[in-house]
């Protein structure tokens, strides 16, 4: 029996993050147990037959389901306010299966142009070859959404805020268009986290996460999740993940379930520091532009304030360059690298959402495959740096950024 009974709406997120999904064994343990097992035994051959035929509901094989993974799934679903959750081995597995489970030859996928590089690679390098039409939209342009969704579609995939430029999509607006077009709207909510934005409440049909990011938040494991309506998650998503084998390991699920207990504390503290630093960087003479959804200078500031409760833990900056320097040039990259290499507290990595602050150069790492034109189309250049703000003292981070900016 779980400690949190329905209706869960009576409890607040911080409580849900600790209490949901608990299924104690006969030993009445305090900490959630880890079931490191591949398979399960049956009392009889008839019981095994009934399990595989679906006559009875029980664990059969850990590729299909595992008690520890169930704990993580139920806890995350409760925080998100979703009917169901299915965990995957990685965040990209979640992105892939959220769409591949419902797309077939002749399907039409509409996606925001501003996406993580690996997502675009899936759409262009695989889906397109499988006879799936992929149409791209300017993420923040409602008129473009109306134009592209004036004809039927099978699915819509967006990030909001987008990676790395933090464009904010009008989710309720796109959700209404999706219903008119007969499409399933899937939102990658990694930047906002379930604490900062609830896409399902805004009209989306499904949410995907890389649990590797804020949900773990301490650089230990890879994981992902798809959340949404039970008929979708427990239907095509569950069936595909179980068959293809991209399931989450029990140990990873245990780590992530325990991480969820501190998610509200970590994310709120990181978001406070991110906004503080964004406000400071926004006026710094060596910063050409700073992006954070809760900065009044953000082009979709009002939209962000309307649909997000936290502005997120990331700040995206463009290094100021001398007059005449092309922001996509090697000279721009070299100036940006000087800044990054001078950082002493903030780590250089391609991850985000960690307790340790991280600086990433998207043009040469996470978004390299987009090419110069693809990056320019979403406002990214060689002078762009994505800062993931962690749990360090905000003054230490400010001092580190200041001395690194002096090195440009």
Secondary structure, DSSP 8 states (H G I E B T S, - for coil): --SS-S-GGGS-HHHHHHHTT----TT--SS------SB---SSHHHHHHHHHTSS----BTTT--HHHHHHHHHHHHHHT-SEEEEESSHHHHHHHHHHTT--TT-EEEEESS--HHHHHIIIIIIGGGT-EEEEE-TT-HHHHHHHTTS--SEEEEESS-TTT-----HHHHHHHHHHHT-EEEEE-TTTHHHH--GGGGT-SEEEEETTTTTT-SS----EEEEE-HHHIIIIIHHHHHHHT-B--HHHHHHHHHHHHHHHHHHHHHHHHHHHHHHHHTT-TTEEEEE-TTSTTSTTHHHHHHH-SS--SEEEEEE---TT--TTSHHHHHHHHHHHHT-SSSEE-S--S-SS-EEE-GGGTTTGGGHHHHHHHTT--TTEEEEE--SS-HHHHHHHHHHHHHT-
